[in-house]
Amino acid sequence: MPEPFVDPTGYEVPRIAGSAGAMIFDRSGRLLIMRPSYKRGWTIPGGQIEADGESPWEACRRETFEECGLTVQRGRLICVDFLRSRADRPGGVRFLFDCGVFADEELSAITLQPEEIVEYRLVELDEAFSRLSGPLRRRVKKAVGAKRCVYLEEGRRVEGVR
């Protein structure tokens, strides 16, 4: 858990963890997914936001470059998902950016971070949905094709929030 921030008056401000991910597509509409070495299943490029003041967008770009060598130039915030802490997982806020279509030349130059990523694939959305984990799968499913940013909790829409 992140350490609380103590303001000059001594008030302890709680912190929650955050992460940012990138949806990256090829010209055929296939999604880039990766299999990490440190957990089961498949994921998308992305990771934890650094506590040094890094923004979600900066984390998305940094993590994508570190994990697969792709330079993200543009993106659209497409989803914000709140996850409650559980015994097996820290909670926090997950930001998802649609980083658009990458050219074949860019995708053919993917270089994986060997300490963290075992392999990658460009897959049709149905295959991606079958390989991605629960909250991430729901997040990506709700975000694909969305016209505006979607707010979720545990990967699900919230009654009364549009």
PyMOL commands that set and color helices and strands:
alter all, ss='L'
color gray80, all
select helices_A, chain A and resi 56-68+104-108+125-131+134-143
alter helices_A, ss='H'
color red, helices_A
select strands_A, chain A and resi 5-6+12-13+18-25+31-36+46-48+76-83+92-101+117-123+150-153+156-157
alter strands_A, ss='S'
color yellow, strands_A
deselect
rebuild
show_as cartoon
